[in-house]
């Protein structure tokens, strides 16, 4: 009985870890001379010609020109201050299969 509970707890723990991994995407923000961010994150917010928008895991393939704004990259699933802000004058964002690439100074 104790072994069964331990096995069940381990299965639940593994499932939670898999779910947490599935809810992140790889984000890279760089220019020809500098990499500003390259890591896993839960979301990225920016502004294009139609206004502000967010990209979350499992977003459809997407490409847009970015206007002057502050990119907000959230590295924690909770709104507890784990975010990085990068002020940009414009750029190009490409989203494909949970990979977000932002090209600056192009």
Residue, then its C-alpha position, 0 to 999 in steps of 0.5 A: x500500500x505504501x509503495x503504491x502511494x509512492x508510485x502514484x505520487x511519483x507519477x503525479x510529480x512527473x506529470x506536473x513537471x511535463x506540464x510545466x515544461x510544455x507551458x514554456x517557449x524559447x525566446x531569443x532577442x538579439x541584434x547583430x551586435x548583442x544578445x539581449x535575452x535567450x532562455x525559456x519563458x512563459x510569455x512575451x508582450x510587444x506592440x505592432x501596428x495594430x496595438x499591444x499583443x501577447x505571445x503565449x506557448x502553443x501560439x500559431x506561427x506568426x510574423x510581425x514588425x514591431x513598433x517602438x515599445x518595451x518588450x516584456x518577457x515573463x520568466x515565471x508563470x505567476x505575476x510575481x515580478x519575474x520579468x525582463x523588460x527591453x526597450x526597443x525602437x522597432x524590430x521583427x518578431x517571428x514565432x514558430x513551434x514555441x520558438x520566438x525570435x526577435x530581431x532588433x536593429x535591422 
